[in-house]
Amino acid sequence: METIYDIQQLLKKYGTFIYTGNRMGDLEMMAMELDELYKLHFIENERYLQAKLLIKKERDWMRFNIKGGTGE
């Protein structure tokens, strides 16, 4: 798993389509859906951790670049 698109494709396999028009909102919802899939043992630990790390990296990148580099 290398991109946010890969996470979206994984979620689609389980019938979850996320698009709110707000990238940060989409990332939050993806993270919540991944948590549920993991708790229910639909996805294995390694895939779960890879996906969560990708989401964290994307959120961090957006916070830094959209807020002018302050990270706030």
N, C-alpha and C positions, 0 to 999 in steps of 0.2 A: 504494500500500500504506500503510494508515494504522493498522492494529491488529494485535495478536497473532493475532486470529481470521483476518485476511487471510493471515498467514504459515501458519497451520494449513491453510487452504484451498489454498494453493499447494503445500504438502507433500503434501496428499491427492491432488493431481493426479498425483503421482509414486508413489503407493501407500504413503506414509508417514503413519501415524497415531500420534500421540504423546500419551499420557496416563499418567503415573506416579502421579498423586495428590499429587505434590510440584511446586508451581509452578516453583521454581528448577531442579529437575531437568528439568522439561519444557523450560524455556528453554535449558538447556545442550544437551539433545538436539536441539532445533530448530536451534540454532546449528551443531552438528556436521553435521546433515543438509544444511543450507544450504551449508556448506563443501564437502561432497561433490558436491552438485548443481552448484555453481559450477566446481569443478575438472574435472568431466566435461562442462562447457559445456552443461548443460541449462537454466540460467538466465543471463540477461544481467547484465552488471556493475551497471547501475543498480538493478535489482530486488534483486540480492544485497546491495548496499550499503544500500538502504532497509530491508531485512529485518534486517540485522545491527544497524543503528542502532536500530531499534525494540526489538530484544531487549536491547541495551545499556541503553536508557532504562528499560525495564521492570525489568531486574535492579537498576539503580541506585535506582530508586524503591522497590523492595521492600527493598533493603538499608537504605535510609534510614528508611523507615516502620516496618518490622518490628523493627528493632534499636533503636528508640527514638530515632532521629535521630542516632546516633553514626556511622553509615556503616561500621561495622566488622562 
